[in-house]
């Protein structure tokens, strides 16, 4: 796709925003929310054992790209997962409920996500919340259970705790929280999480027994997570959301149990922040969003034993290693309703940076082993999602036609210097399958049983035809591949 064509599509998308806002409409009962993004980000920070590569993965906490990720992976998630409009209905409704999606990833796997919530009253004002969350994609393979107690004190005040249970004993997190307010008056919730509180005991027991773990991660400074989320009341048709989290800097000894002197000292910290401003009247809903995520990693006492002289002695180099990831996203949403006709337009523009710092004493190592090659990857991304839907007032069949696309402008330094101080030396696309253009058209059919239950199935047509190979932006001389996968979604409240 030429630059002109890409700009034309983005301009056309902006034009659809304007036309949608000018349409005569009867009424709109539509709201949006960033709380879904907030919860997904929080789980990435809290449950690192279930992220791709586990806690020993050193290419970045948020896993912007992973080697097993296809070039259409993120567009698949945009198509299959629930929208920000769906997230509002989910996070502002505390009924017992389940929602799930499942969609084709390749010939052998499904991307899928499911959440089950059950709120069990045990006494006056006292509730036992039970939440089971399952996620599988190329960034995470997570099954986690949250169990706790929630106590409401004098209507406006509530507090409680939640304990996570996952397959790894070292991955236990305990959260305490306090919430003030109601949906009508606005509310704020402050949270404090003891991350990995059993970590050192588990690895210490394995070290004492001499069995159980080959590699260990023992915290010298335990990470803590400070997080919050807040929603304002409606004022002059305006409402807003704020959310964020700060993982305090951790310091951990990582390496083989039997060779303590080879353990590295890893430091990690992260934070995120999101904001939403929404204006809604009986005619339309318009929203602006801002999302940012940052993670920083540093490693000390990182030794290289790869260069062994012929006499058999080790020539050891120390490597100064670290990285950071930064993602900033500005978004806009316009949604209207004209009788049974619903229009939903969502545009996001993202600025992404993934930088690796890897200073090795001998530049020759950068040629022999890609692990020692630093990089500085930068990307700007447009994500477009336009949907027109036919939805009855009561029970009945639904139909939607959706255009979704992603446009990536990618830049990665690729320069070697044999003599002197070498600089950015690793082309990001040597390991990651990236494409500059992904476009699809999706037909979605469903049935709405009532206001609380609906089911949908969909299939996509690949507009770009998958002619872009994904490595170094090569174009493949082959027939276009048009079928772009199918999926299903289910939401039930009771």
C-alpha positions in Angstrom: 0.0 0.0 0.0 1.3 3.4 -1.0 1.6 6.2 1.5 -1.2 8.1 -0.4 -3.5 5.1 0.0 -2.9 4.8 3.7 -3.5 8.5 4.2 -6.6 8.3 2.2 -8.0 5.5 4.4 -7.2 7.3 7.6 -8.7 10.5 6.2 -11.8 8.6 5.2 -12.0 7.2 8.7 -11.9 10.7 10.1 -14.6 11.7 7.7 -16.8 8.9 9.0 -16.4 10.4 12.5 -17.8 13.7 11.2 -20.7 12.2 9.2 -21.7 10.0 12.1 -21.8 13.0 14.4 -24.1 14.8 12.0 -26.6 12.0 11.5 -30.1 12.6 12.8 -30.7 10.0 15.5 -33.4 9.2 17.8 -31.6 8.3 21.0 -28.4 6.7 22.2 -27.8 4.6 25.3 -24.1 4.0 24.7 -21.1 4.4 27.0 -17.5 3.4 26.8 -14.9 2.3 29.3 -11.1 1.8 29.6 -11.4 -0.5 32.6 -11.0 -3.6 30.4 -7.6 -2.3 29.2 -6.7 -1.5 32.8 -7.5 -5.0 34.1 -5.5 -6.7 31.2 -2.5 -4.5 31.9 -2.7 -5.2 35.7 -2.7 -9.0 35.1 0.4 -8.7 32.9 2.3 -7.0 35.8 1.0 -9.2 38.5 1.2 -12.7 36.9 4.5 -12.7 35.2 4.9 -16.5 35.4 2.0 -16.9 33.0 3.3 -14.3 30.5 5.3 -15.5 27.4 8.7 -16.7 28.6 7.8 -16.5 32.3 9.6 -14.4 34.9 13.0 -15.2 33.3 12.0 -13.5 30.0 14.3 -10.4 29.7 13.0 -8.7 26.5 10.4 -6.6 28.2 7.5 -6.9 30.7 4.7 -5.9 28.3 5.9 -8.3 25.4 5.2 -5.8 22.6 6.2 -8.5 20.1 7.1 -12.2 20.7 8.9 -14.6 18.3 5.7 -16.8 18.1 3.4 -13.9 17.2 2.0 -13.7 13.6 1.8 -10.4 11.8 -2.0 -10.3 12.2 -2.0 -11.3 15.9 -3.0 -7.9 17.2 -5.6 -7.3 14.6 -7.1 -10.7 15.5 -7.5 -9.5 19.1 -9.1 -6.3 18.0 -11.6 -8.4 15.9 -12.3 -11.1 18.5 -12.2 -9.4 21.8 -14.9 -7.2 23.3 -15.0 -3.5 22.5 -14.8 -0.6 24.9 -18.6 -0.3 24.6 -18.9 -3.9 25.7 -16.4 -3.2 28.6 -18.6 -0.5 30.0 -21.6 -2.9 30.2 -19.4 -5.5 31.9 -17.4 -3.4 34.4 -20.4 -1.3 35.5 -22.6 -4.3 36.1 -21.7 -6.4 39.2 -24.1 -9.2 38.5 -23.1 -12.8 38.3 -21.9 -13.2 34.7 -19.7 -14.9 32.2 -18.3 -13.7 28.9 -15.9 -15.3 26.5 -14.5 -15.1 23.0 -12.7 -17.7 20.9 -11.2 -17.1 17.4 -8.9 -18.8 14.9 -5.2 -18.1 15.2 -3.7 -20.6 12.9 -4.5 -24.1 11.7 -4.0 -25.6 15.1 -4.8 -23.0 17.8 -7.5 -20.7 19.0 -7.0 -17.3 20.6 -9.4 -17.2 23.5 -10.4 -15.3 26.6 -13.1 -16.0 29.2 -14.1 -14.5 32.6 -16.6 -15.9 35.1 -17.7 -13.8 38.0 -19.8 -14.9 41.0 -20.7 -12.7 43.9 -21.8 -14.8 46.9 -23.6 -12.9 49.8 -22.5 -14.4 53.2 -23.8 -11.7 55.6 -25.3 -8.2 55.7 -23.0 -6.1 53.6 -20.5 -8.9 53.2 -19.9 -10.6 49.9 -17.5 -13.3 48.7 -16.4 -12.4 45.2 -15.1 -15.3 43.0 -13.5 -14.4 39.6 -11.9 -16.9 37.2 -10.0 -15.4 34.3 -8.6 -17.4 31.3 -6.5 -15.9 28.6 -4.5 -17.4 25.7 -2.7 -15.5 23.1 0.9 -15.0 22.0 1.7 -12.8 25.0 0.2 -14.9 27.7 -1.2 -18.3 28.7 -3.1 -17.5 31.9 -5.6 -19.2 34.1 -6.1 -17.4 37.4 -8.6 -17.5 40.3 -9.3 -14.5 42.5 -11.1 -15.1 45.8 -11.7 -12.7 48.6 -14.2 -10.7 50.8 -15.9 -7.4 50.1 -17.6 -5.4 52.9 -19.9 -2.4 52.4 -19.9 0.0 55.3 -22.5 2.8 55.4 -23.3 2.7 51.6 -20.4 5.0 50.5 -17.5 3.0 52.0 -16.4 -0.5 51.1 -13.1 -2.4 51.6 -11.9 -5.9 51.1 -9.1 -8.1 50.0 -8.5 -10.5 47.1 -6.0 -13.4 46.8 -4.9 -14.9 43.5 -4.3 -18.6 42.9 -2.5 -19.8 39.8 -0.5 -22.8 38.8 2.9 -21.5 40.1 3.2 -21.3 43.9 5.7 -18.4 43.6 3.1 -16.4 41.7 0.7 -15.6 44.6 -0.6 -12.1 44.9 -2.6 -10.6 47.8 -4.5 -7.3 47.3 -6.2 -5.1 49.8 -8.4 -2.2 48.6 -10.7 0.6 49.7 -13.5 2.1 47.6 -15.4 5.3 48.2 -18.6 6.4 46.4 -21.3 4.9 44.2 -22.0 4.8 40.5 -24.5 7.7 40.9 -22.1 9.9 42.9 -18.8 8.8 41.3 -16.3 6.5 43.0 -12.6 5.8 43.5 -10.9 2.6 44.5 -7.3 2.5 45.8 -5.4 -0.9 45.8 -2.2 -2.2 47.3 -0.9 -5.6 46.2 1.7 -7.7 47.8 3.3 -9.3 44.7 4.9 -12.7 44.8 4.6 -12.8 48.6 5.5 -16.6 48.7 8.3 -16.4 46.2 11.3 -16.5 48.4 9.8 -19.2 50.7 9.2 -21.4 47.7 12.6 -21.0 46.1 14.3 -21.2 49.6 12.7 -24.5 50.3 13.8 -25.8 46.9 17.4 -24.7 47.7 17.3 -26.3 51.1 16.1 -29.6 49.6 18.4 -29.3 46.6 15.6 -30.3 44.3 12.6 -28.7 42.6 14.2 -25.8 40.6 17.1 -25.5 38.3 16.8 -21.7 38.0 15.6 -19.5 40.8 14.4 -15.9 41.3 14.8 -14.7 44.9 13.7 -11.2 45.7 16.1 -9.0 47.6 13.6 -6.2 47.3 10.0 -7.4 46.8 7.8 -5.7 44.2 4.7 -4.0 45.3 1.8 -2.7 43.2 0.0 0.6 43.9 -3.0 1.0 41.7 -6.3 2.9 41.5 -9.3 3.4 39.3 -12.0 6.0 39.4 -15.2 7.0 37.6 -16.9 10.4 37.8 -20.6 11.0 38.0 -22.4 12.4 35.0 -22.3 16.2 35.0 -23.8 18.2 32.1 -23.7 15.1 29.9 -20.0 14.6 30.7 -18.3 11.8 32.6 -14.8 10.5 32.9 -12.5 7.7 34.1 -9.0 7.6 35.5 -6.9 4.6 36.3 -3.2 3.7 36.8 -0.7 1.5 38.5 2.9 1.7 39.8 5.0 -1.4 40.3 7.8 -0.4 42.7 11.3 -1.3 41.7 12.2 -4.9 42.5 15.7 -6.4 42.9 16.1 -10.1 42.4 18.9 -12.7 42.2 18.3 -14.9 39.2 20.2 -17.9 38.1 21.0 -21.5 38.7 20.7 -22.7 42.3 23.9 -24.7 42.2 26.1 -21.8 41.0 25.2 -18.8 43.1 28.2 -16.8 41.8 26.7 -16.9 38.3 23.4 -15.4 39.5 22.5 -12.0 37.9 21.0 -9.1 39.8 17.8 -8.1 38.0 16.0 -4.8 38.6 12.5 -4.1 37.2 9.8 -1.4 37.5 6.7 -0.5 35.5 3.8 1.9 35.5 0.7 2.6 33.4 -2.0 5.3 33.2 -5.3 5.7 31.4 -7.9 8.5 31.1 -11.2 8.7 29.4 -13.4 11.8 28.8 -16.9 11.1 27.4 -19.8 13.3 26.3 -23.2 11.8 25.7 -26.7 13.0 25.0 -29.8 11.3 23.6 -28.3 11.7 20.1 -24.7 10.5 20.2 -21.7 9.5 22.4 -18.2 10.8 21.8 -15.1 10.0 23.8 -11.4 10.7 23.9 -8.9 8.3 25.5 -5.2 8.4 26.5 -3.3 5.2 27.5 0.4 4.9 28.4 2.5 1.9 29.6 6.1 1.9 30.6 8.5 -0.9 31.8 12.2 -0.8 32.6 14.6 -3.7 33.2 18.2 -3.7 34.2 20.6 -6.6 34.7 23.9 -6.7 36.6 26.6 -9.4 36.9 25.7 -10.7 33.5 28.7 -12.8 32.4 29.6 -14.2 28.9 31.5 -17.5 28.8 31.2 -18.0 25.1 34.8 -17.1 24.1 36.9 -20.0 25.4 40.6 -20.0 24.4 42.2 -23.2 23.1 44.0 -23.7 26.4 40.6 -24.4 28.0 40.5 -21.5 30.4 37.6 -19.1 30.5 37.8 -15.6 29.2 34.9 -14.0 30.9 33.2 -10.7 29.9 30.6 -8.8 31.8 27.7 -7.4 29.8 25.8 -4.3 30.9 22.3 -5.1 29.8 18.8 -3.5 30.0 15.8 -2.4 28.1 12.7 -0.3 28.3 9.3 -0.3 26.5 7.1 2.7 26.1 3.6 2.8 24.5 1.4 5.9 24.2 -2.0 5.8 22.6 -4.5 8.5 21.8 -8.0 7.4 20.8 -11.3 8.7 19.7 -14.7 7.1 19.7 -18.1 8.2 18.2 -21.1 5.9 18.6 -24.7 6.7 17.6 -28.0 4.9 17.4 -30.8 5.5 14.9 -33.6 3.2 15.7 -32.2 -0.3 15.3 -29.2 0.9 13.4 -26.0 1.3 15.5 -22.8 2.9 14.3 -19.5 2.6 16.2 -16.3 4.3 15.1 -13.0 3.9 17.0 -9.6 5.3 15.9 -6.4 5.0 17.8 -2.9 6.4 17.1 0.0 4.8 19.0 3.6 5.7 19.5 5.7 2.7 20.5 9.4 2.3 21.5 11.3 -0.8 22.5 14.9 -0.1 23.2 17.5 -2.7 24.3 20.8 -1.6 25.9 23.5 -4.3 25.6 27.1 -3.2 25.9 29.6 -6.0 25.3 33.3 -5.6 25.4 33.9 -7.2 22.1 31.8 -6.1 19.1 32.6 -9.4 17.3 30.2 -11.1 19.7 27.3 -9.2 18.0 27.9 -11.1 14.8 28.1 -14.6 16.4 25.2 -14.4 18.8 22.0 -12.3 18.3 21.5 -12.3 22.1 24.3 -9.7 22.4 22.9 -7.4 19.7 21.2 -4.3 21.0 18.3 -2.6 19.2 16.2 0.5 19.2 12.8 -0.2 17.6 10.3 2.6 17.1 6.8 2.3 15.6 3.8 4.5 15.0 0.5 2.7 14.5 -3.0 3.5 13.4 -5.8 1.2 14.5 -9.2 1.6 12.9 -12.5 -0.1 13.7 -15.8 0.9 12.1 -18.9 -1.1 12.6 -22.5 -0.8 11.4 -25.0 -3.0 13.3 -28.7 -4.0 13.1 -29.9 -4.7 16.7 -33.5 -5.2 17.6 -35.0 -3.6 20.7 -35.9 -6.9 22.2 -35.0 -10.6 21.5 -34.1 -11.3 17.9 -31.3 -11.8 15.4 -28.5 -9.2 15.0 -26.1 -8.5 12.2 -23.0 -6.3 11.9 -20.5 -5.4 9.2 -17.1 -4.3 10.6 -14.0 -2.8 9.0 -10.9 -3.2 11.1 -7.3 -2.4 10.1 -3.8 -1.6 11.4 -1.1 0.4 9.7 2.4 0.3 11.1 5.3 2.7 10.3 8.3 0.8 11.6 11.9 1.9 12.1 14.8 0.0 13.5 18.4 1.0 13.5 20.7 -1.5 11.8 24.3 -0.5 11.9 27.6 -2.2 12.8 31.0 -0.7 13.6 33.9 -3.1 13.9 36.2 -0.5 15.5 35.4 2.0 18.0 32.1 2.0 19.9 29.4 0.1 18.1 25.9 1.4 18.2 22.4 0.1 17.6 23.1 -3.2 15.8 20.0 -5.5 15.7 17.2 -5.2 13.2 14.0 -5.9 15.1 12.6 -7.9 12.1 15.2 -10.6 12.3 13.2 -12.2 15.1 9.7 -10.7 14.8 7.1 -11.1 12.1 5.9 -7.6 11.3 3.8 -6.2 8.5 3.0 -2.6 7.7 -0.6 -3.2 6.6 -3.4 -5.4 7.9 -7.0 -4.9 6.7 -10.1 -7.0 7.0 -13.9 -6.9 6.6 -15.9 -8.9 9.1 -19.5 -10.2 9.0 -21.0 -10.8 12.4 -24.3 -12.6 13.0 -25.9 -13.2 16.3 -28.9 -13.7 18.5 -30.0 -11.6 21.4 -32.1 -13.6 23.8 -32.7 -10.6 26.1 -30.9 -7.6 27.5 -28.6 -10.0 29.5 -27.7 -12.7 27.1 -26.3 -12.7 23.5 -24.2 -14.9 21.3 -22.4 -13.9 18.1 -20.3 -15.6 15.4 -18.3 -14.0 12.7 -16.0 -14.5 9.7 -13.5 -12.2 8.1 -12.4 -11.3 4.6 -8.8 -10.4 4.2 -8.7 -7.1 2.2 -4.9 -6.9 1.9 -4.7 -10.6 0.9 -1.7 -11.5 3.1 0.8 -10.7 0.3 3.2 -9.1 2.8 5.4 -11.8 4.2 6.1 -10.1 7.5 9.9 -10.1 7.6 11.6 -7.1 6.1 8.3 -6.1 4.4 8.9 -8.5 1.5 5.9 -8.8 -0.9 5.1 -12.4 -1.8 4.3 -13.2 -5.4 1.3 -15.4 -4.8 -2.4 -15.5 -5.0 -4.2 -13.4 -2.4 -5.4 -15.3 0.7 -8.9 -14.0 1.4 -10.4 -16.0 4.3 -9.1 -14.4 7.5 -10.5 -16.6 10.2 -13.7 -17.0 12.2 -14.7 -16.4 15.8 -17.5 -16.5 18.4 -18.5 -14.4 21.4 -20.9 -15.0 24.3 -22.1 -12.7 27.2 -24.5 -13.9 29.9 -25.7 -12.1 33.1 -27.9 -13.7 35.7 
